[in-house]
Amino acid sequence: MKNLISIQFIQDLLLSGSSNLLVDENTSRRMWWCALELIKKEFLSNSYQEGGVWIASPLPTIYEKKYLQKLSGWLFAPEGFPYFNHDYAGYLPHNDSRRSENNTNYISNYKILNLNSTDGYEPFLMIITSKFQCILTIAGEKNKKNFIMRSDHETIQKVIQLLETKLRQENSDEADQFKQKIKEIDKFKLNKEFIDNFWPMLSIRLANLIPDLNFQTPVADHNNKDLQITEAKLLEAISHEVRTPLATIRTLINSTLRKYEMNETIRNRLIQIDNECTEQIDRFGLIFNAAELINGETSLSKQLASIDLGEILNKLSPYWIKQLQRRGITLKIDIPNELPQILSNSEKLELMLGGLIDKNTRGLREGSSLILELRPAGQKIKLQLIVQKKDEIDNISKQIGSDIGPVLNWNPQTGSLQISQSAMHKLLASLGGHVTNRKDTGLTVFFPISERN
């Protein structure tokens, strides 16, 4: 009888052709999710539209809806996720978590297969499209890990054959589908830009997570600027570390809701925990974007495109309405039909809009309302957030807070951390928006109309 193919067997094969540079558990974990973010943001985002294939273990590292709709996926995951009793949960990267709360059954667009005991629990990912191919994994003993990335044609073909064999020994139908999906991909074209730039770009991302404490200079202005960048880098690292375990908790909850029968009380409690995790992931995602902007890692008005703001608001409003209902706050939406498109970045704008909703409703009493209006205003589109407080005289007084660094504002009365006013203005400016404050009653944001209308 032939030896069965396992994920660990494939990882050992990849390890045999890798360097002997070993790292500890925490370093390998940081390299893993930094590499995932880099791959998805800089390379996969430009090549997934024509379809492709991914296989992962033991967590769904490809989870963004836009990728799941285009790519065929297979996930090897253990029943009950027992390995979360250990440290392996840290290998799940953060996500932006923007999804509808109605999807409590977590309908996935990939096949979930059982992870065998011989497969091990080290993370593994293979992505194959016609223009981009990559294998990413970690192998080795505890605190003697080797982070591996391979994208050469010979290794890719060998691993495809081994994974097909593994699928066939466990589920022949899935093996046939995998083989067919690989055949449907056009002739593989190696991405030379990825091969040349992956390791330098990963090194830069990892270096940016480490605060530079050597910021003393003879010039005070330079000293202050370096201090701001140091604080922002630290916030980037913290936001990663906060979102990683929250994303892991959400994965566990979704798996539990999907796999197990339970009474309605327990189900609702799990959904409530999931909602709280989602809100905090979004808040720290916004903080990360602001810190990234302060660090100069993103440029103002970079990669802006024509988008339908009304369509985005209508898509996100059901989520916001339910989110605010849990706090006893009403959200009213007033969006006319057939508004011209604006110039912005849809992915980051969605996160920013959620931050504006949170910023303008935090501290409001139950029974208050938030009105969201969209109106044309010359060559711009005007977005207004109007706050209507319940019992204005008896309401919570205007919140007193102080900026702590260039990104965050802290309210000592409530202990609440929020993005600072200046950081919010800079973020919106990078997304094409201009803010006009309305004292304590909300705000107005003007977005430029796209010339392509």
Buried (B, 14 or more C-beta within 10 A) or exposed (E): EEEEBBBBBBBEBBBEEBEEEBBEBEBBBBBBBBBBBBBBEBBBBEBBEEBBBBBBBBBBBBBBEEBBEBBBBBBBBBEEBEBBEEEBBBBBBBBBBBBEBEEBEBEBBBBBBEBBEEBBBBBBBBBBBBBBBBBBBBBBEEEEBBBBBBBEEEBBEBBBEBBBBBBBBBBEEBBEBBBEBBEEBEEBEBBEEBEEBBEEBBEEBBEBBEBEEEBEEEEEEEEEBBBBBBBBBBBBBBBBBBBBBBBBBBBBBBBBBEEEEEEEEEBEEBBEBBBBBBBBBBBBBBBBBBBBBBBEBBEEEEEBEBBBBBEBBEEBBBBBBBBBEEEEBBBEBEBEEEBBBBBBBBBBBBBBBBBBBBBBBBBBBEEBBBBBBBBEEEEBBBBBBBBBBBEEEEBEEEBEBEEEBBBBBBBEEEEEBBBBBBBBBBBBBBBBBEBEEBEEEBBBBBBBBBEEE
